[in-house]
Amino acid sequence: MLHIKTTPAQRRSGFRQALNSGKLQRFAGAYSPLVAKLMEEQGYDGIYIAGASLAADLALPDIALTTLTEVSQRGYQIARATNLPTIIDVDTGFGEPQSVFRTTREIEALGMSCMHIEDQEEPKRCGHLDNKRICSVEKMSARIRAAVDAKLDPNFLIMARTDARAVEGLQGAVDRAKAYVDAGAEAIFAEAMHNAKEFERFRKAVTVPILANMTAFGQSELLNATELQNLGVNIVIYPNEAFRFAMKAVEDYMGELLRAGTQKHIQDKLQLRSRLYEQLDYGEYNRFDNTLFNFEVPTGQGATTGQISAQEKK
């Protein structure tokens, strides 16, 4: 909290400027506020709040089971923890155009920089799964117009995602993107493009910034940042990588702990308490109350309960 030095308005304005810079903006998916803070420390340009990660964290599949309240409040918690701009996934907008209007007002008021709305029918599904169903161009255009009408800050960005590549082919996706721009979309999320040639064709056809989704295990060829920059892509997201990595680590560690009956032999896989306290700015809160951080924090791996080694006291 103490490290936040920017307002939501400043983040939105900065994001607009970054999109006009010609430099690829790399957005890391964060499923929690502390992860977002870590991504900022590592040097990412922005934070992506993926609907799939939020649903999975609630032990739900990504099939439109989450509510506006769940998504918007988690989005707020993440956005308030970073000085970076945030893009949030709002699926199909949680209802008809009037609901999209409300969704936009909520998301903007809670401090995020951009939201993207998609052209799937309910129940929607992950963009890299088969047998998706998409709505008519007219219905999606109505969603976009409602979002554009709702926003109060001109720098709050309305992005349209099209899932048409898997349903209508590349040309269908391009045609839809153009229609969505005509309806007021200020950026396009071209979901599940197959390779660099398809991104190149999309870039030539669309006049607004475009986003590439470089998710692991998806249908898109995993292009590196230099390749995407050269293709003219404006934003790349790595939506669920942190969540999947964390879940794999938890599964492995806790399984081994149960098997072995102790964690002594795998403590080196844990984040140090000192590093966690550093991330939390623990010591900085002493400016309010100097009794909050008046203890030594272990930094080594060898301590057991009640014992702090000489190495840890350094």
Summary of the structure (lengths in Angstrom):
residues: 314
radius of gyration: 21.5
end to end distance: 27.6
largest distance: 68.9
contacts: 1022
relative contact order: 0.11
helix: 47%
strand: 12%
